[in-house]
Amino acid sequence: MPRGDKSAYTDKQKRQAEHIEESYEKKGLNHEEAEKRAWATVNKHDHGGKKSGSGRKSA
């Protein structure tokens, strides 16, 4: 996966990043810096992309 590829993220993580990015832009950051910080925040909370095996374990 090349740098900057967001395909490994869930839709929820993408929405969170967009919301965070908008918040940073309202605070006066330029678009590129806001986007970097938004994805860094999502990564900090979720430790990266999609989580596998998040469902219940079957016996």
C-alpha positions, 0 to 999 in steps of 0.5 A: 500500500503506497503512502497516503492510500486510505483504502485500509480505513473503515468508512467510520474512520474516514468520516472521523478524519473528515470531521476532525479536519474541518475542525482544524480548518475552522481553527485557521490551519491550512488544508494540508496541515489539517488533513495531516493532523486529522489522520494522525489523530485517527491513527492515534485513537484506532492504531491504524487501519481496519481491524480484523476479527472484531466480531464474536468468536464462535465456539 
